[in-house]
């Protein structure tokens, strides 16, 4: 499972690099959409790690689709369509969500069902 995760992460990074450098590689047609669909979903799923795995995966997939559709709609509405800007925006937004996950998980305390902190 770890090998699959690292292979997927490497493919996503390659897709982002190919899109940002405007490479004409045929792999760009596969790897860039992979990046756009996997990275936001993985970031959101990481926030829901202590939930039911199927529910977290479902929410992550839907969040990924919603983020991409909202970004595309906003770019078209403002007449600012740019694949490079879209990839960069997804990368920054997903990085921000990842930092939130690190801050949330790094507090060292656990939340109980009532919302009180236990150590």
matplotlib code that plots the C-alpha trace (Angstrom):
import matplotlib.pyplot as plt

x = [0.0, 2.9, 4.4, 1.1, 0.8, 4.3, 3.7, 0.5, 2.2, 5.1, 2.6, 0.7, 3.9, 4.9, 1.5, 1.8, 5.4, 4.3, 1.4, 3.4, 6.2, 3.7, 5.5, 4.1, 4.6, 1.8, 1.9, 0.6, -2.9, -3.1, -1.0, -2.3, -6.0, -4.7, -3.1, -6.2, -8.5, -6.3, -4.5, -7.5, -9.3, -6.2, -5.9, -9.5, -9.4, -6.4, -8.5, -11.0, -8.6, -10.3, -13.7, -15.2, -12.7, -15.4, -17.1, -13.8, -12.9, -16.4, -16.1, -12.6, -13.7, -16.7, -14.6, -12.0, -14.7, -16.3, -13.0, -12.2, -15.6, -15.7, -12.2, -13.0, -16.3, -14.6, -11.8, -14.4, -16.6, -13.8, -12.4, -9.1, -8.8, -5.3, -4.3, -1.1, -3.0, -5.5, -2.8, -1.0, -4.2, -5.1, -1.5, -1.7, -5.1, -4.2, -1.0, -3.0, -5.4, -2.4, -0.9, -4.3, -4.1, -0.6, -1.8, -4.9, -3.0, 0.0, -1.9, -1.1, -4.6, -7.6, -11.2, -13.9, -17.4, -18.5, -15.8, -13.7, -10.0, -8.5, -4.9]
y = [0.0, 2.4, 1.8, 2.7, 5.8, 7.0, 6.2, 8.2, 11.1, 11.0, 10.9, 13.9, 15.9, 15.1, 16.2, 19.5, 20.1, 19.2, 21.7, 24.5, 24.2, 23.9, 20.7, 19.1, 15.6, 13.2, 12.2, 15.7, 14.7, 12.0, 13.2, 16.8, 15.8, 13.1, 15.9, 18.1, 15.3, 13.5, 16.2, 18.3, 15.0, 13.6, 16.9, 16.9, 13.1, 13.7, 16.1, 13.3, 10.5, 9.7, 9.2, 6.2, 5.5, 5.1, 8.4, 10.2, 8.9, 9.9, 13.4, 13.8, 12.8, 15.2, 18.0, 17.5, 17.8, 20.8, 22.6, 22.0, 23.0, 26.2, 27.1, 26.5, 28.4, 31.4, 31.5, 31.4, 34.0, 36.5, 35.7, 34.6, 31.0, 29.7, 26.0, 27.0, 29.3, 26.5, 24.0, 26.5, 27.5, 23.8, 23.2, 26.3, 25.4, 21.8, 22.9, 25.2, 22.3, 20.1, 22.8, 22.9, 19.2, 19.4, 22.2, 20.2, 17.0, 18.6, 20.0, 16.9, 16.7, 14.7, 16.0, 13.9, 13.7, 16.5, 18.8, 18.8, 18.3, 15.2, 14.3]
z = [0.0, 0.8, -2.7, -4.3, -2.2, -3.1, -6.8, -6.8, -5.1, -7.6, -10.5, -9.1, -8.6, -12.2, -13.4, -11.7, -13.0, -16.5, -16.3, -14.8, -17.3, -20.2, -21.4, -24.6, -23.2, -23.9, -20.2, -19.4, -20.6, -18.0, -15.1, -14.8, -14.3, -11.9, -9.9, -10.0, -8.8, -6.3, -4.4, -3.0, -2.1, -0.3, 1.6, 2.8, 3.6, 5.8, 7.9, 8.4, 9.3, 12.6, 10.9, 9.1, 6.2, 3.5, 4.6, 4.7, 1.2, -0.1, 1.4, 0.0, -3.5, -3.5, -2.0, -4.8, -7.5, -5.8, -5.5, -9.2, -10.4, -8.4, -9.5, -13.2, -12.8, -11.2, -13.8, -16.6, -14.9, -14.5, -18.0, -16.5, -17.8, -17.3, -16.8, -15.1, -12.7, -12.0, -11.1, -8.9, -7.1, -6.4, -5.2, -2.8, -1.5, -0.9, 0.8, 3.1, 4.0, 4.7, 7.0, 8.8, 9.2, 10.7, 13.1, 14.1, 14.6, 16.3, 19.2, 21.3, 22.8, 21.8, 21.5, 23.1, 21.9, 24.3, 23.0, 26.1, 26.0, 27.5, 27.9]

ax = plt.figure().add_subplot(projection="3d")
ax.plot(x, y, z, "-o")
ax.set_aspect("equal")
plt.show()
